[in-house]
Amino acid sequence: MTPTHSIESPQTITAGDKPKAIGFVRNDVSGLHAPRHALDVQRHANALGYQYVYTIRPPANVDDPIRYALGIAAGLEIQVIVVFDLGHVDCCPALVCDAGFDLETVCPQGTWVRSAQRVPDVETGVA
């Protein structure tokens, strides 16, 4: 008796099917390593299979760089924010996850899952 095998073609994942991600690199945290960290963040997101959209590098005069990044992420309908390390989110992943985004870190590699659905910001109205 000859065994028969069913071979299924792999599903093709299009860019529209992948979760969208942005990178977030703060110059005040990365210092002279900011360009390398930005590249590492993008590579990490691509390696995880995300549709990488943009790297946010807030201007130096922004009072709250995390909130600045969250506003951009909400406007772009991002699911995941990728940072080099937790220092970029003031060592508090909840700041990102409670805003309705997943958080990925490059070093050390880690994943924090969103803890809530996006709720519109009281001041900006951005969800």
Salt bridges, closest charged atoms under 4 A:
ASP28 OD2 - ARG26 NH2 2.84
ASP40 OD2 - ARG36 NH1 3.24
ASP85 OD1 - HIS88 ND1 3.03
ASP90 OD1 - ARG26 NH1 2.86
ASP102 OD1 - ARG114 NE 3.05
ASP121 OD1 - ARG67 NH2 2.91
GLU123 OE1 - ARG67 NH2 3.52
